[in-house]
Protein backbone atom coordinates (compact mmCIF):
# COMPACT_ATOMS: atom_id res chain seq x y z
CA UNK A 1 0.00 0.00 0.00
CA UNK A 2 2.91 2.39 0.51
CA UNK A 3 3.45 2.80 -3.23
CA UNK A 4 -0.05 3.98 -4.19
CA UNK A 5 0.08 6.75 -6.79
CA UNK A 6 -2.37 8.79 -8.85
CA UNK A 7 -3.15 6.78 -11.98
CA UNK A 8 -6.08 8.57 -13.63
CA UNK A 9 -7.44 12.13 -13.63
CA UNK A 10 -11.06 11.86 -12.56
CA UNK A 11 -12.00 15.56 -12.36
CA UNK A 12 -9.89 18.08 -14.28
CA UNK A 13 -8.80 21.35 -12.64
CA UNK A 14 -10.97 23.55 -14.90
CA UNK A 15 -14.09 21.52 -13.99
CA UNK A 16 -13.31 21.99 -10.31
CA UNK A 17 -12.93 25.75 -10.71
CA UNK A 18 -16.24 26.03 -12.59
CA UNK A 19 -18.06 23.98 -9.97
CA UNK A 20 -16.59 25.96 -7.05
CA UNK A 21 -17.86 29.19 -8.66
CA UNK A 22 -21.32 27.62 -9.08
CA UNK A 23 -21.37 26.52 -5.44
CA UNK A 24 -20.37 30.02 -4.33
CA UNK A 25 -23.29 31.47 -6.33
CA UNK A 26 -25.70 28.95 -4.74
CA UNK A 27 -24.45 29.79 -1.25
CA UNK A 28 -24.71 33.54 -1.85
CA UNK A 29 -28.25 33.09 -3.20
CA UNK A 30 -29.28 31.13 -0.10
CA UNK A 31 -27.40 33.29 2.41
CA UNK A 32 -27.12 36.79 0.90
CA UNK A 33 -26.44 38.48 4.26
CA UNK A 34 -23.15 36.70 4.74
CA UNK A 35 -21.74 33.39 5.85
CA UNK A 36 -19.25 31.93 8.31
CA UNK A 37 -17.26 29.07 6.79
CA UNK A 38 -15.68 26.36 8.92
CA UNK A 39 -13.07 24.38 7.01
CA UNK A 40 -12.19 20.89 8.10
CA UNK A 41 -8.41 20.61 7.97
CA UNK A 42 -6.35 19.57 6.30
CA UNK A 43 -8.21 18.36 3.24
CA UNK A 44 -10.64 21.25 2.78
CA UNK A 45 -8.14 24.11 2.84
CA UNK A 46 -7.75 24.45 -0.95
CA UNK A 47 -11.49 24.07 -1.58
CA UNK A 48 -12.20 26.68 1.11
CA UNK A 49 -9.63 29.12 -0.30
CA UNK A 50 -11.17 28.97 -3.77
CA UNK A 51 -14.71 29.09 -2.36
CA UNK A 52 -13.91 32.20 -0.28
CA UNK A 53 -12.45 33.97 -3.32
CA UNK A 54 -15.60 33.14 -5.32
CA UNK A 55 -18.14 34.22 -2.69
CA UNK A 56 -19.79 37.63 -2.78
CA UNK A 57 -20.78 39.53 0.34
CA UNK A 58 -19.63 39.14 3.91
CA UNK A 59 -17.53 36.06 4.61
CA UNK A 60 -15.78 35.06 7.80
CA UNK A 61 -13.97 31.80 8.39
CA UNK A 62 -12.49 29.44 10.90
CA UNK A 63 -10.81 26.03 10.94
CA UNK A 64 -11.25 22.71 12.72
CA UNK A 65 -9.10 19.61 12.48
CA UNK A 66 -10.41 16.11 12.98
CA UNK A 67 -9.04 12.72 12.11
CA UNK A 68 -10.74 9.52 11.05
CA UNK A 69 -8.38 8.07 8.44
CA UNK A 70 -4.92 7.85 10.00
CA UNK A 71 -2.68 6.71 7.08
CA UNK A 72 -5.04 4.24 5.43
CA UNK A 73 -7.44 4.45 2.53
CA UNK A 74 -10.61 3.69 4.50
CA UNK A 75 -12.17 5.50 7.43
CA UNK A 76 -11.38 4.09 10.85
CA UNK A 77 -14.92 4.97 12.01
CA UNK A 78 -13.46 6.75 15.03
CA UNK A 79 -13.35 10.55 14.94
CA UNK A 80 -10.91 12.57 17.02
CA UNK A 81 -10.86 16.37 17.31
CA UNK A 82 -7.35 17.72 16.82
CA UNK A 83 -8.10 21.47 16.62
CA UNK A 84 -11.21 23.33 17.76
CA UNK A 85 -12.61 26.63 16.46
CA UNK A 86 -11.15 29.98 17.43
CA UNK A 87 -14.47 31.89 17.25
CA UNK A 88 -18.02 31.51 18.60
CA UNK A 89 -20.84 30.50 16.23
CA UNK A 90 -23.78 32.06 18.11
CA UNK A 91 -26.33 33.45 15.64
CA UNK A 92 -24.15 32.94 12.56
CA UNK A 93 -25.08 31.27 9.27
CA UNK A 94 -22.45 28.54 9.28
CA UNK A 95 -21.31 26.26 6.50
CA UNK A 96 -19.04 23.32 7.25
CA UNK A 97 -16.59 23.02 4.35
CA UNK A 98 -15.48 19.43 3.81
CA UNK A 99 -13.16 17.98 1.19
CA UNK A 100 -15.04 14.68 1.00
CA UNK A 101 -18.10 13.11 2.59
CA UNK A 102 -17.62 9.36 2.61
CA UNK A 103 -19.25 7.35 5.42
CA UNK A 104 -20.85 10.44 6.96
CA UNK A 105 -19.42 9.60 10.39
CA UNK A 106 -17.08 12.60 10.57
CA UNK A 107 -19.71 15.03 9.28
CA UNK A 108 -22.36 13.75 11.72
CA UNK A 109 -19.86 14.22 14.56
CA UNK A 110 -19.04 17.77 13.44
CA UNK A 111 -22.69 18.74 13.01
CA UNK A 112 -23.52 17.52 16.51
CA UNK A 113 -20.67 19.54 18.03
CA UNK A 114 -21.38 22.70 16.03
CA UNK A 115 -25.17 22.62 16.51
CA UNK A 116 -24.57 22.85 20.26
CA UNK A 117 -22.82 26.19 19.67
CA UNK A 118 -26.05 27.90 18.57
CA UNK A 119 -25.49 28.92 14.95
CA UNK A 120 -28.51 30.49 13.27
CA UNK A 121 -28.20 27.94 10.46
CA UNK A 122 -25.82 25.05 9.90
CA UNK A 123 -25.21 23.65 6.42
CA UNK A 124 -22.49 21.69 4.66
CA UNK A 125 -20.53 22.15 1.44
CA UNK A 126 -18.32 19.34 0.21
CA UNK A 127 -16.16 19.05 -2.86
CA UNK A 128 -16.62 15.28 -3.22
CA UNK A 129 -19.50 13.07 -2.09
CA UNK A 130 -19.44 9.27 -2.15
CA UNK A 131 -23.11 8.38 -1.48
CA UNK A 132 -22.54 4.63 -1.91
CA UNK A 133 -20.26 4.65 1.16
CA UNK A 134 -22.69 6.33 3.57
CA UNK A 135 -23.10 4.66 6.93
CA UNK A 136 -25.04 7.62 8.31
CA UNK A 137 -27.66 9.56 6.38
CA UNK A 138 -26.28 13.05 6.88
CA UNK A 139 -27.55 15.91 4.70
CA UNK A 140 -25.11 17.82 2.50
CA UNK A 141 -26.64 20.95 1.00
CA UNK A 142 -23.86 21.93 -1.42
CA UNK A 143 -22.08 19.15 -3.32
CA UNK A 144 -19.33 19.71 -5.86
CA UNK A 145 -19.13 16.25 -7.39
CA UNK A 146 -20.66 12.84 -6.67
CA UNK A 147 -18.32 9.97 -7.40
CA UNK A 148 -18.29 6.20 -7.13
CA UNK A 149 -16.36 4.46 -4.37
CA UNK A 150 -12.83 5.16 -5.53
CA UNK A 151 -9.93 6.47 -3.47
CA UNK A 152 -9.02 9.92 -4.77
CA UNK A 153 -6.34 12.52 -4.14
CA UNK A 154 -5.57 16.06 -5.23
CA UNK A 155 -6.99 19.53 -4.63
CA UNK A 156 -6.37 19.10 -0.90
CA UNK A 157 -7.18 15.40 -0.66
CA UNK A 158 -4.24 13.21 0.31
CA UNK A 159 -2.87 9.75 0.66
CA UNK A 160 -0.48 9.62 3.66
CA UNK A 161 -0.03 13.42 3.40
CA UNK A 162 0.95 13.26 -0.29
CA UNK A 163 -0.71 14.61 -3.46
CA UNK A 164 -2.70 17.48 -1.85
CA UNK A 165 -0.94 19.83 -4.29
CA UNK A 166 -2.44 18.32 -7.46
CA UNK A 167 -4.75 20.84 -9.18
CA UNK A 168 -7.18 18.07 -10.19
CA UNK A 169 -8.80 15.05 -8.54
CA UNK A 170 -7.09 11.75 -9.42
CA UNK A 171 -7.78 8.11 -8.67
CA UNK A 172 -5.10 6.32 -6.68
CA UNK A 173 -4.08 2.79 -7.54
Secondary structure, 3 states (H helix, E strand, C coil): CCCCCEEEEEECHHHHHHHHHHHHHHHHHHCCCCEEEEEEECCCHHHHHHHHHHCCCCEEEEEEEEECCCCCCCCCCCCEEEECCCCCCCCCEEEEEEEEECCCHHHHHHHHHHHCCCCCEEEEEEEEECHHHCCCCCCCCEEEEECCCCCEEECCECECCECCCCCCEEEEC
